[in-house]
Amino acid sequence: MKILIYFTFSLFLISLALTVPANSEKSEIKHLRDVNGGTNCAVCSILVTLVEQIAIVYNDTIEETLNNFCNYIPEGIFRITCQQAIETFGPIIIDGLYAKENGDVICHAMNFCRTDPGQPECHILPKKKSIQESSFFLKRNLRLKNKKMPKIENGICDISIFKEICDYIKKIFDLHEPAIDIDKDGHSTIPTLRGSSWKGKDCNDFSKNIRPGVKPLSGDKASDSNCNGIYGRAPGSNLTYEELFCQNSNQLGVAVLGDSISAHFSVPEQWIDPYKINSAVFEHLAFIVENELDWPHLSAITGYMNNSWPVQYDTTNSIYQKMLDRNRCIFRDYQNVAVNGASTRGIQSIAQTLSRNQEQDFPMLLFLTLVGNDVCNGKPNTLDYMTKPDDYYNNLVSVLTYLDGVLPKGSHVMLTGLANGSLLYEALKETVYPLGRVRSDIYYVDFYNYLSCLQISPW
């Protein structure tokens, strides 16, 4: 089942990014598979729906669609897992689709989905009859054909073919500091895995005294200690270029401490739109995954480049860029310390990954931007899981106190309030969701309700 694994992986990432907060908060969140199959169910139903719709769009058989898809996926762990998944899931999915069943029914038959006592039947597609009844007959017919059903006990990651890729995902999403940082100064020489997409690129990874934002050593007359490209002595002068251009410029680095909004989280629409799937949309898959489905290098506060990839075409106009235009001395002095799902409950542990020395570094302009996860939690009894006002206040005071002991003198902190998320829902609810564009049968309101039914909605 070639197409299944790629989208299983993609949606598993999406679910983690949207619903798993910072490490300190994980214990407060109910396990995602606990209601009607949770994430496992959503993964399966959405992917099987995509399989069917791609076959319709390209007027191919299910077999032809599946046989062509692995070639779109980059070589390595993605393609290998894809090929292994064919043997496990292919025959069941094909039989189910040819039996005119949809993804909701097929995934119930495979035990990825279930209906727990007291819970409604969750479905992403319009429901014609009881899903449980339909899945019972499909499962019976599969047994009569001697189709081997995969054993699903605790979740997707317990299936052997997914273990390696699940471990890979977990490592990425648990990591909030650079994976490659030899001198442990908080800055890296590679873009992903919390590298220079997130914080200014290190120009010497063998010395923690050389990093973006540090005050220049000996005026940087011989080398570039703060990685801003300015060093050396001005001809005919006793001044270095740093002293000449930067000494009295009142430079400020730029940082943001926040959630998925600050990290510029974005799932490429092309990944879930049957009309737009092709090899080009997977070209930068590893880069996107290793940045946690975030695009901090394009973000509103610390973005520093434009992008023309097929899945993300952006012209960046960030606060960092505007400040850099006014003062070139702050080149590379940016830090995006944002984590998908972050709230005030865990923000102090995230703040500890900010790389700033109160004595050695320049001041910063830091944005503390937590816009919704203290309120939005996807639970039916939402109010019970919201951060209480007193706790919210105390959490903010605590992290501000911590920052006061970390940020250099002359720094500023700008605090952003909570956003009104209902505006987004009202604007999108009657719009066809990308997954439903083939038949115009899935709207954003349907997708929201589906995730809420499974109790994995981030909204």
DRENDO-1510 file (C-alpha; in Angstrom, 1 decimal, always signed):
<recs>
REC; n; res; u; v; w
REC; 1; MET; +0.0; +0.0; +0.0 .
REC; 2; LYS; +2.4; +2.6; -1.2 .
REC; 3; ILE; +0.4; +5.8; -0.7 .
REC; 4; LEU; -0.6; +4.9; +2.8 .
REC; 5; ILE; +2.6; +5.2; +4.6 .
REC; 6; TYR; +3.6; +8.7; +3.4 .
REC; 7; PHE; +0.4; +10.2; +4.5 .
REC; 8; THR; +0.3; +8.1; +7.7 .
REC; 9; PHE; +3.6; +9.7; +8.5 .
REC; 10; SER; +2.5; +13.2; +7.5 .
REC; 11; LEU; -0.7; +13.1; +9.5 .
REC; 12; PHE; +1.1; +11.6; +12.5 .
REC; 13; LEU; +3.4; +14.5; +12.4 .
REC; 14; ILE; +0.5; +16.9; +12.1 .
REC; 15; SER; -1.2; +15.4; +15.0 .
REC; 16; LEU; +1.9; +15.6; +17.2 .
REC; 17; ALA; +2.6; +19.2; +16.1 .
REC; 18; LEU; -0.9; +20.3; +16.8 .
REC; 19; THR; -1.8; +18.5; +20.0 .
REC; 20; VAL; +1.4; +17.7; +21.9 .
REC; 21; PRO; +2.6; +20.6; +24.0 .
REC; 22; ALA; +6.0; +21.3; +25.5 .
REC; 23; ASN; +7.6; +18.4; +27.4 .
REC; 24; SER; +6.5; +19.7; +30.8 .
REC; 25; GLU; +2.8; +19.6; +29.8 .
REC; 26; LYS; +2.6; +16.1; +28.3 .
REC; 27; SER; +1.5; +14.5; +31.5 .
REC; 28; GLU; -1.6; +16.8; +31.5 .
REC; 29; ILE; -2.9; +15.6; +28.1 .
REC; 30; LYS; -4.9; +12.5; +27.8 .
REC; 31; HIS; -3.3; +9.9; +25.5 .
REC; 32; LEU; -4.5; +10.6; +21.9 .
REC; 33; ARG; -5.6; +7.1; +21.2 .
REC; 34; ASP; -8.0; +6.9; +24.1 .
REC; 35; VAL; -11.2; +8.1; +22.4 .
REC; 36; ASN; -12.6; +6.1; +19.4 .
REC; 37; GLY; -9.1; +5.4; +18.2 .
REC; 38; GLY; -7.9; +9.0; +18.4 .
REC; 39; THR; -5.0; +9.9; +16.1 .
REC; 40; ASN; -4.6; +6.3; +14.8 .
REC; 41; CYS; -8.2; +6.5; +13.5 .
REC; 42; ALA; -7.7; +9.9; +11.9 .
REC; 43; VAL; -4.5; +8.8; +10.2 .
REC; 44; CYS; -6.1; +5.8; +8.7 .
REC; 45; SER; -9.4; +7.3; +7.6 .
REC; 46; ILE; -7.8; +10.4; +6.0 .
REC; 47; LEU; -5.2; +8.3; +4.1 .
REC; 48; VAL; -7.6; +5.7; +2.8 .
REC; 49; THR; -9.8; +8.6; +1.6 .
REC; 50; LEU; -6.8; +10.1; -0.2 .
REC; 51; VAL; -6.0; +6.8; -1.9 .
REC; 52; GLU; -9.5; +6.6; -3.4 .
REC; 53; GLN; -9.6; +10.2; -4.5 .
REC; 54; ILE; -6.3; +10.2; -6.2 .
REC; 55; ALA; -7.4; +7.2; -8.2 .
REC; 56; ILE; -10.5; +9.1; -9.3 .
REC; 57; VAL; -8.6; +12.3; -10.2 .
REC; 58; TYR; -6.1; +10.4; -12.4 .
REC; 59; ASN; -8.6; +7.9; -13.7 .
REC; 60; ASP; -6.5; +5.0; -12.5 .
REC; 61; THR; -7.2; +1.7; -10.8 .
REC; 62; ILE; -6.4; +1.6; -7.1 .
REC; 63; GLU; -3.5; -0.7; -7.9 .
REC; 64; GLU; -2.0; +1.6; -10.4 .
REC; 65; THR; -2.3; +4.6; -8.1 .
REC; 66; LEU; -0.5; +2.7; -5.3 .
REC; 67; ASN; +2.2; +1.3; -7.6 .
REC; 68; ASN; +3.1; +4.8; -8.8 .
REC; 69; PHE; +3.2; +6.6; -5.6 .
REC; 70; CYS; +6.4; +5.4; -3.9 .
REC; 71; ASN; +8.4; +7.0; -6.7 .
REC; 72; TYR; +7.3; +10.4; -5.6 .
REC; 73; ILE; +8.7; +9.9; -2.1 .
REC; 74; PRO; +12.4; +10.7; -1.5 .
REC; 75; GLU; +14.7; +7.8; -1.2 .
REC; 76; GLY; +15.7; +6.6; +2.3 .
REC; 77; ILE; +13.6; +5.9; +5.3 .
REC; 78; PHE; +10.5; +7.3; +3.7 .
REC; 79; ARG; +10.6; +5.1; +0.6 .
REC; 80; ILE; +11.7; +2.0; +2.5 .
REC; 81; THR; +8.8; +2.3; +4.9 .
REC; 82; CYS; +6.5; +3.0; +2.0 .
REC; 83; GLN; +7.5; -0.3; +0.3 .
REC; 84; GLN; +7.1; -2.3; +3.5 .
REC; 85; ALA; +3.7; -0.9; +4.1 .
REC; 86; ILE; +2.5; -2.2; +0.7 .
REC; 87; GLU; +2.7; -5.7; +1.9 .
REC; 88; THR; +0.9; -5.0; +5.2 .
REC; 89; PHE; -2.0; -2.8; +4.2 .
REC; 90; GLY; -2.3; -3.0; +0.5 .
REC; 91; PRO; -4.6; -6.1; +0.1 .
REC; 92; ILE; -7.0; -4.9; +2.8 .
REC; 93; ILE; -7.3; -1.4; +1.5 .
REC; 94; ILE; -7.8; -2.5; -2.1 .
REC; 95; ASP; -10.5; -5.0; -1.2 .
REC; 96; GLY; -12.3; -2.5; +1.0 .
REC; 97; LEU; -12.4; +0.2; -1.7 .
REC; 98; TYR; -13.5; -2.2; -4.4 .
REC; 99; ALA; -16.3; -3.3; -2.0 .
REC; 100; LYS; -17.5; +0.4; -2.3 .
REC; 101; GLU; -16.7; +1.0; +1.4 .
REC; 102; ASN; -15.1; +4.3; +2.4 .
REC; 103; GLY; -12.1; +5.1; +4.7 .
REC; 104; ASP; -14.2; +5.3; +7.8 .
REC; 105; VAL; -15.5; +1.8; +7.4 .
REC; 106; ILE; -12.2; +0.3; +6.2 .
REC; 107; CYS; -10.3; +1.7; +9.2 .
REC; 108; HIS; -12.9; +0.4; +11.6 .
REC; 109; ALA; -12.5; -3.0; +10.0 .
REC; 110; MET; -8.7; -2.8; +10.5 .
REC; 111; ASN; -9.2; -1.8; +14.2 .
REC; 112; PHE; -7.6; +1.6; +13.8 .
REC; 113; CYS; -11.0; +3.1; +14.6 .
REC; 114; ARG; -13.6; +2.0; +17.1 .
REC; 115; THR; -16.7; +3.4; +18.9 .
REC; 116; ASP; -16.2; +3.5; +22.6 .
REC; 117; PRO; -19.1; +3.1; +25.0 .
REC; 118; GLY; -21.0; +6.4; +25.3 .
REC; 119; GLN; -19.2; +7.9; +22.4 .
REC; 120; PRO; -20.7; +8.8; +18.9 .
REC; 121; GLU; -19.5; +7.2; +15.7 .
REC; 122; CYS; -16.8; +9.5; +14.3 .
REC; 123; HIS; -16.8; +9.9; +10.6 .
REC; 124; ILE; -15.0; +12.3; +8.2 .
REC; 125; LEU; -17.2; +11.4; +5.2 .
REC; 126; PRO; -21.0; +11.6; +5.0 .
REC; 127; LYS; -22.4; +8.6; +6.9 .
REC; 128; LYS; -24.9; +6.5; +5.0 .
REC; 129; LYS; -25.5; +3.8; +7.6 .
REC; 130; SER; -23.9; +2.4; +10.7 .
REC; 131; ILE; -20.1; +2.3; +10.4 .
REC; 132; GLN; -19.9; -0.5; +12.9 .
REC; 133; GLU; -22.4; -2.6; +11.0 .
REC; 134; SER; -20.6; -2.0; +7.7 .
REC; 135; SER; -17.2; -2.7; +9.1 .
REC; 136; PHE; -18.5; -6.0; +10.7 .
REC; 137; PHE; -19.5; -7.3; +7.2 .
REC; 138; LEU; -16.3; -6.0; +5.6 .
REC; 139; LYS; -14.2; -7.7; +8.2 .
REC; 140; ARG; -16.2; -11.0; +7.8 .
REC; 141; ASN; -15.6; -10.9; +4.0 .
REC; 142; LEU; -11.9; -10.2; +4.4 .
REC; 143; ARG; -11.6; -13.3; +6.7 .
REC; 144; LEU; -13.5; -15.4; +4.2 .
REC; 145; LYS; -10.8; -14.4; +1.6 .
REC; 146; ASN; -8.1; -15.3; +4.1 .
REC; 147; LYS; -6.8; -11.7; +4.3 .
REC; 148; LYS; -4.4; -11.3; +7.2 .
REC; 149; MET; -5.5; -8.4; +9.4 .
REC; 150; PRO; -2.7; -6.4; +11.1 .
REC; 151; LYS; -2.8; -6.6; +14.9 .
REC; 152; ILE; -3.3; -3.1; +16.3 .
REC; 153; GLU; -3.1; -3.0; +20.1 .
REC; 154; ASN; -1.7; +0.3; +21.3 .
REC; 155; GLY; -1.2; +2.3; +18.1 .
REC; 156; ILE; +0.6; +2.8; +14.8 .
REC; 157; CYS; +4.0; +3.1; +16.3 .
REC; 158; ASP; +3.7; -0.4; +17.8 .
REC; 159; ILE; +3.6; -1.9; +14.3 .
REC; 160; SER; +7.1; -3.0; +13.4 .
REC; 161; ILE; +7.3; -1.3; +10.0 .
REC; 162; PHE; +6.5; +2.1; +11.6 .
REC; 163; LYS; +8.8; +1.9; +14.6 .
REC; 164; GLU; +11.9; +3.4; +13.0 .
REC; 165; ILE; +10.0; +6.3; +11.5 .
REC; 166; CYS; +8.1; +6.9; +14.7 .
REC; 167; ASP; +11.3; +7.0; +16.7 .
REC; 168; TYR; +12.6; +9.5; +14.1 .
REC; 169; ILE; +9.5; +11.7; +14.6 .
REC; 170; LYS; +9.6; +11.6; +18.3 .
REC; 171; LYS; +13.3; +12.6; +18.4 .
REC; 172; ILE; +12.5; +15.6; +16.3 .
REC; 173; PHE; +9.5; +16.8; +18.2 .
REC; 174; ASP; +11.1; +16.3; +21.6 .
REC; 175; LEU; +14.1; +18.4; +20.6 .
REC; 176; HIS; +14.0; +22.1; +21.3 .
REC; 177; GLU; +17.7; +22.8; +21.1 .
REC; 178; PRO; +20.1; +22.4; +18.1 .
REC; 179; ALA; +20.9; +18.8; +17.3 .
REC; 180; ILE; +24.3; +19.8; +15.9 .
REC; 181; ASP; +25.9; +22.2; +18.3 .
REC; 182; ILE; +29.5; +21.2; +19.1 .
REC; 183; ASP; +30.4; +24.1; +21.3 .
REC; 184; LYS; +27.0; +24.1; +23.1 .
REC; 185; ASP; +26.4; +27.8; +22.6 .
REC; 186; GLY; +22.8; +27.3; +21.3 .
REC; 187; HIS; +23.6; +28.0; +17.7 .
REC; 188; SER; +24.2; +25.6; +14.8 .
REC; 189; THR; +25.8; +25.5; +11.4 .
REC; 190; ILE; +22.9; +23.5; +9.8 .
REC; 191; PRO; +19.4; +24.9; +9.0 .
REC; 192; THR; +17.1; +22.2; +10.4 .
REC; 193; LEU; +16.8; +20.4; +13.7 .
REC; 194; ARG; +16.6; +23.7; +15.6 .
REC; 195; GLY; +19.5; +25.1; +13.6 .
REC; 196; SER; +19.8; +28.3; +11.7 .
REC; 197; SER; +16.2; +28.3; +10.6 .
REC; 198; TRP; +15.5; +29.0; +14.2 .
REC; 199; LYS; +18.5; +30.9; +15.5 .
REC; 200; GLY; +21.3; +32.8; +13.7 .
REC; 201; LYS; +23.8; +30.6; +12.1 .
REC; 202; ASP; +27.0; +29.9; +14.0 .
REC; 203; CYS; +30.2; +30.9; +12.2 .
REC; 204; ASN; +32.4; +28.8; +14.4 .
REC; 205; ASP; +31.0; +25.7; +16.0 .
REC; 206; PHE; +34.2; +25.0; +17.9 .
REC; 207; SER; +34.1; +28.1; +20.2 .
REC; 208; LYS; +31.2; +29.1; +22.4 .
REC; 209; ASN; +32.7; +32.7; +22.5 .
REC; 210; ILE; +31.9; +33.0; +18.8 .
REC; 211; ARG; +28.2; +33.2; +18.1 .
REC; 212; PRO; +25.5; +35.6; +16.9 .
REC; 213; GLY; +24.6; +38.4; +19.4 .
REC; 214; VAL; +27.9; +38.4; +21.4 .
REC; 215; LYS; +29.7; +41.7; +22.0 .
REC; 216; PRO; +32.7; +41.7; +19.7 .
REC; 217; LEU; +36.0; +40.5; +21.1 .
REC; 218; SER; +38.7; +43.2; +20.8 .
REC; 219; GLY; +36.5; +45.1; +18.4 .
REC; 220; ASP; +36.6; +42.2; +16.0 .
REC; 221; LYS; +39.8; +43.6; +14.5 .
REC; 222; ALA; +41.1; +40.2; +13.4 .
REC; 223; SER; +38.0; +37.9; +13.3 .
REC; 224; ASP; +34.2; +38.0; +13.3 .
REC; 225; SER; +33.2; +36.9; +16.8 .
REC; 226; ASN; +29.5; +37.7; +16.5 .
REC; 227; CYS; +29.0; +36.3; +13.0 .
REC; 228; ASN; +27.5; +39.5; +11.5 .
REC; 229; GLY; +30.2; +39.7; +8.7 .
REC; 230; ILE; +31.8; +42.9; +10.1 .
REC; 231; TYR; +35.4; +42.7; +11.2 .
REC; 232; GLY; +38.8; +44.1; +10.5 .
REC; 233; ARG; +40.4; +47.5; +10.9 .
REC; 234; ALA; +39.3; +50.5; +8.8 .
REC; 235; PRO; +42.1; +51.8; +6.5 .
REC; 236; GLY; +43.8; +55.0; +7.8 .
REC; 237; SER; +42.1; +54.7; +11.2 .
REC; 238; ASN; +42.7; +53.2; +14.6 .
REC; 239; LEU; +39.1; +52.0; +14.7 .
REC; 240; THR; +37.8; +48.6; +13.7 .
REC; 241; TYR; +34.8; +48.4; +11.4 .
REC; 242; GLU; +32.7; +47.2; +14.4 .
REC; 243; GLU; +33.7; +50.3; +16.4 .
REC; 244; LEU; +33.1; +52.6; +13.4 .
REC; 245; PHE; +29.7; +51.3; +12.4 .
REC; 246; CYS; +28.2; +49.5; +15.4 .
REC; 247; GLN; +29.6; +50.8; +18.6 .
REC; 248; ASN; +27.0; +53.5; +19.2 .
REC; 249; SER; +24.1; +51.9; +17.1 .
REC; 250; ASN; +22.1; +50.7; +20.1 .
REC; 251; GLN; +21.7; +47.3; +18.4 .
REC; 252; LEU; +19.1; +44.9; +19.6 .
REC; 253; GLY; +18.8; +41.2; +18.7 .
REC; 254; VAL; +15.3; +39.9; +17.9 .
REC; 255; ALA; +13.7; +36.9; +19.6 .
REC; 256; VAL; +10.2; +35.3; +20.0 .
REC; 257; LEU; +9.1; +32.9; +22.7 .
REC; 258; GLY; +5.8; +31.4; +21.7 .
REC; 259; ASP; +3.7; +28.7; +20.1 .
REC; 260; SER; +2.9; +27.4; +16.6 .
REC; 261; ILE; +1.9; +30.9; +15.4 .
REC; 262; SER; +5.3; +32.2; +16.2 .
REC; 263; ALA; +7.0; +29.1; +14.7 .
REC; 264; HIS; +4.9; +29.7; +11.5 .
REC; 265; PHE; +3.4; +26.2; +11.6 .
REC; 266; SER; +2.0; +25.2; +8.2 .
REC; 267; VAL; +1.0; +21.9; +6.7 .
REC; 268; PRO; +1.4; +22.0; +2.9 .
REC; 269; GLU; -2.1; +22.0; +1.4 .
REC; 270; GLN; -0.6; +20.0; -1.5 .
REC; 271; TRP; -0.1; +17.0; +0.8 .
REC; 272; ILE; -3.8; +16.5; +1.3 .
REC; 273; ASP; -5.2; +17.7; -2.0 .
REC; 274; PRO; -5.6; +14.9; -4.5 .
REC; 275; TYR; -5.4; +17.4; -7.4 .
REC; 276; LYS; -2.0; +18.7; -6.3 .
REC; 277; ILE; +0.0; +15.6; -5.4 .
REC; 278; ASN; +3.2; +15.2; -7.4 .
REC; 279; SER; +6.9; +14.5; -6.8 .
REC; 280; ALA; +7.7; +18.3; -6.5 .
REC; 281; VAL; +5.6; +18.7; -3.4 .
REC; 282; PHE; +7.7; +16.0; -1.6 .
REC; 283; GLU; +11.1; +17.3; -2.8 .
REC; 284; HIS; +11.9; +19.1; +0.5 .
REC; 285; LEU; +10.1; +16.5; +2.7 .
REC; 286; ALA; +13.1; +15.9; +5.0 .
REC; 287; PHE; +13.7; +19.6; +5.6 .
REC; 288; ILE; +10.0; +20.2; +6.4 .
REC; 289; VAL; +9.9; +17.3; +8.8 .
REC; 290; GLU; +13.1; +18.2; +10.5 .
REC; 291; ASN; +11.7; +21.7; +11.1 .
REC; 292; GLU; +8.6; +20.1; +12.8 .
REC; 293; LEU; +6.3; +21.3; +10.1 .
REC; 294; ASP; +7.3; +24.8; +11.1 .
REC; 295; TRP; +8.7; +27.6; +8.9 .
REC; 296; PRO; +10.5; +29.9; +11.4 .
REC; 297; HIS; +12.8; +31.3; +8.6 .
REC; 298; LEU; +9.6; +32.7; +7.0 .
REC; 299; SER; +7.9; +33.8; +10.2 .
REC; 300; ALA; +6.5; +37.3; +11.0 .
REC; 301; ILE; +9.1; +38.0; +13.8 .
REC; 302; THR; +12.3; +36.2; +12.9 .
REC; 303; GLY; +11.9; +35.4; +9.2 .
REC; 304; TYR; +14.9; +36.2; +7.2 .
REC; 305; MET; +14.3; +34.9; +3.6 .
REC; 306; ASN; +11.8; +34.5; +0.9 .
REC; 307; ASN; +10.7; +31.1; -0.3 .
REC; 308; SER; +9.6; +29.7; -3.7 .
REC; 309; TRP; +9.1; +26.0; -3.0 .
REC; 310; PRO; +6.0; +24.5; -4.6 .
REC; 311; VAL; +4.5; +23.8; -1.2 .
REC; 312; GLN; +5.3; +27.2; +0.4 .
REC; 313; TYR; +5.6; +30.3; -1.7 .
REC; 314; ASP; +6.2; +33.3; +0.7 .
REC; 315; THR; +7.7; +36.8; +0.6 .
REC; 316; THR; +8.9; +37.5; +4.1 .
REC; 317; ASN; +8.4; +40.9; +5.7 .
REC; 318; SER; +9.5; +40.2; +9.3 .
REC; 319; ILE; +10.3; +42.4; +12.3 .
REC; 320; TYR; +13.9; +41.1; +12.2 .
REC; 321; GLN; +14.2; +42.1; +8.6 .
REC; 322; LYS; +12.9; +45.6; +9.3 .
REC; 323; MET; +15.3; +46.0; +12.2 .
REC; 324; LEU; +18.2; +44.6; +10.0 .
REC; 325; ASP; +17.4; +47.2; +7.4 .
REC; 326; ARG; +17.9; +49.9; +10.0 .
REC; 327; ASN; +21.0; +48.4; +11.5 .
REC; 328; ARG; +23.1; +45.9; +9.6 .
REC; 329; CYS; +25.1; +45.2; +12.8 .
REC; 330; ILE; +22.4; +42.8; +14.0 .
REC; 331; PHE; +22.9; +40.4; +11.1 .
REC; 332; ARG; +22.1; +36.8; +12.2 .
REC; 333; ASP; +21.1; +38.0; +15.7 .
REC; 334; TYR; +17.6; +36.4; +15.8 .
REC; 335; GLN; +16.2; +33.5; +17.8 .
REC; 336; ASN; +12.8; +31.7; +17.3 .
REC; 337; VAL; +12.2; +29.9; +20.5 .
REC; 338; ALA; +8.7; +28.7; +19.7 .
REC; 339; VAL; +7.1; +25.2; +20.2 .
REC; 340; ASN; +3.9; +23.9; +18.6 .
REC; 341; GLY; +1.3; +23.5; +21.3 .
REC; 342; ALA; +3.1; +25.7; +23.9 .
REC; 343; SER; +1.1; +27.5; +26.6 .
REC; 344; THR; +2.0; +29.3; +29.8 .
REC; 345; ARG; +2.0; +26.0; +31.6 .
REC; 346; GLY; +5.3; +24.9; +30.0 .
REC; 347; ILE; +6.7; +28.2; +28.7 .
REC; 348; GLN; +9.4; +28.5; +31.3 .
REC; 349; SER; +11.1; +25.3; +30.3 .
REC; 350; ILE; +11.0; +26.4; +26.7 .
REC; 351; ALA; +12.4; +29.8; +27.7 .
REC; 352; GLN; +15.5; +28.0; +29.0 .
REC; 353; THR; +16.5; +27.2; +25.4 .
REC; 354; LEU; +16.9; +30.9; +24.7 .
REC; 355; SER; +20.6; +31.5; +24.1 .
REC; 356; ARG; +21.6; +34.8; +25.8 .
REC; 357; ASN; +24.4; +35.7; +28.2 .
REC; 358; GLN; +23.5; +38.7; +30.4 .
REC; 359; GLU; +27.0; +40.0; +30.6 .
REC; 360; GLN; +28.6; +39.0; +27.2 .
REC; 361; ASP; +25.7; +39.6; +24.7 .
REC; 362; PHE; +23.8; +42.6; +23.3 .
REC; 363; PRO; +20.3; +43.3; +24.5 .
REC; 364; MET; +17.3; +41.8; +22.8 .
REC; 365; LEU; +13.8; +42.8; +21.7 .
REC; 366; LEU; +11.8; +39.7; +22.8 .
REC; 367; PHE; +8.2; +38.9; +21.9 .
REC; 368; LEU; +6.3; +36.7; +24.3 .
REC; 369; THR; +3.5; +35.4; +22.2 .
REC; 370; LEU; +1.2; +32.7; +23.4 .
REC; 371; VAL; -2.1; +33.2; +21.6 .
REC; 372; GLY; -4.4; +30.3; +22.3 .
REC; 373; ASN; -3.3; +27.0; +23.8 .
REC; 374; ASP; -4.2; +28.1; +27.3 .
REC; 375; VAL; -7.8; +28.2; +26.1 .
REC; 376; CYS; -8.1; +25.9; +23.1 .
REC; 377; ASN; -7.6; +22.3; +23.9 .
REC; 378; GLY; -10.0; +20.2; +21.8 .
REC; 379; LYS; -11.8; +18.7; +24.7 .
REC; 380; PRO; -15.6; +18.4; +25.0 .
REC; 381; ASN; -15.4; +19.9; +28.4 .
REC; 382; THR; -13.1; +22.7; +27.3 .
REC; 383; LEU; -13.5; +24.9; +30.3 .
REC; 384; ASP; -12.2; +22.2; +32.6 .
REC; 385; TYR; -8.9; +22.1; +30.7 .
REC; 386; MET; -8.3; +25.8; +30.2 .
REC; 387; THR; -5.6; +27.5; +32.2 .
REC; 388; LYS; -7.3; +29.2; +35.1 .
REC; 389; PRO; -6.8; +33.0; +35.3 .
REC; 390; ASP; -4.7; +32.9; +38.5 .
REC; 391; ASP; -2.5; +30.2; +37.0 .
REC; 392; TYR; -2.2; +32.1; +33.8 .
REC; 393; TYR; -1.1; +35.2; +35.6 .
REC; 394; ASN; +1.4; +33.3; +37.8 .
REC; 395; ASN; +2.9; +31.5; +34.9 .
REC; 396; LEU; +3.5; +34.7; +33.0 .
REC; 397; VAL; +5.0; +36.4; +36.0 .
REC; 398; SER; +7.3; +33.4; +36.5 .
REC; 399; VAL; +8.6; +33.4; +33.0 .
REC; 400; LEU; +9.1; +37.2; +33.0 .
REC; 401; THR; +11.1; +36.9; +36.2 .
REC; 402; TYR; +13.2; +34.2; +34.6 .
REC; 403; LEU; +13.8; +36.4; +31.5 .
REC; 404; ASP; +14.7; +39.3; +33.8 .
REC; 405; GLY; +17.6; +37.2; +35.0 .
REC; 406; VAL; +18.7; +36.1; +31.5 .
REC; 407; LEU; +18.3; +39.1; +29.1 .
REC; 408; PRO; +21.0; +41.7; +29.1 .
REC; 409; LYS; +20.4; +45.2; +30.4 .
REC; 410; GLY; +18.5; +47.3; +27.9 .
REC; 411; SER; +16.4; +44.5; +26.6 .
REC; 412; HIS; +12.7; +44.8; +26.0 .
REC; 413; VAL; +9.8; +42.2; +26.2 .
REC; 414; MET; +6.6; +42.7; +24.3 .
REC; 415; LEU; +3.7; +40.6; +25.6 .
REC; 416; THR; +1.0; +39.5; +23.1 .
REC; 417; GLY; -2.5; +38.7; +24.4 .
REC; 418; LEU; -4.8; +35.8; +23.5 .
REC; 419; ALA; -6.4; +35.7; +20.0 .
REC; 420; ASN; -10.0; +35.2; +19.3 .
REC; 421; GLY; -9.9; +31.8; +17.6 .
REC; 422; SER; -13.6; +31.9; +16.7 .
REC; 423; LEU; -12.8; +34.3; +13.9 .
REC; 424; LEU; -10.9; +31.6; +12.1 .
REC; 425; TYR; -13.7; +29.0; +12.5 .
REC; 426; GLU; -16.3; +31.4; +11.2 .
REC; 427; ALA; -14.2; +32.3; +8.2 .
REC; 428; LEU; -13.5; +28.7; +7.2 .
REC; 429; LYS; -16.4; +26.5; +8.3 .
REC; 430; GLU; -18.3; +26.7; +5.0 .
REC; 431; THR; -15.2; +26.3; +2.8 .
REC; 432; VAL; -14.4; +22.9; +1.2 .
REC; 433; TYR; -11.5; +21.2; +2.9 .
REC; 434; PRO; -8.7; +20.1; +0.5 .
REC; 435; LEU; -9.4; +16.5; +1.3 .
REC; 436; GLY; -13.0; +16.9; +0.1 .
REC; 437; ARG; -12.4; +18.8; -3.2 .
REC; 438; VAL; -13.0; +15.8; -5.5 .
REC; 439; ARG; -16.6; +15.4; -4.4 .
REC; 440; SER; -17.1; +18.6; -2.4 .
REC; 441; ASP; -18.2; +16.4; +0.5 .
REC; 442; ILE; -15.8; +17.5; +3.3 .
REC; 443; TYR; -16.0; +21.1; +4.6 .
REC; 444; TYR; -13.8; +22.6; +7.3 .
REC; 445; VAL; -16.6; +22.3; +9.7 .
REC; 446; ASP; -16.8; +18.6; +9.0 .
REC; 447; PHE; -13.0; +18.2; +9.6 .
REC; 448; TYR; -13.2; +20.2; +12.8 .
REC; 449; ASN; -16.1; +18.1; +14.0 .
REC; 450; TYR; -14.3; +14.9; +13.1 .
REC; 451; LEU; -11.2; +15.8; +15.1 .
REC; 452; SER; -13.4; +17.0; +18.0 .
REC; 453; CYS; -15.3; +13.7; +17.9 .
REC; 454; LEU; -11.9; +11.8; +18.3 .
REC; 455; GLN; -10.9; +14.4; +20.9 .
REC; 456; ILE; -7.7; +15.3; +19.2 .
REC; 457; SER; -8.6; +18.7; +17.9 .
REC; 458; PRO; -6.1; +21.5; +18.6 .
REC; 459; TRP; -8.9; +24.1; +18.4 .
</recs>
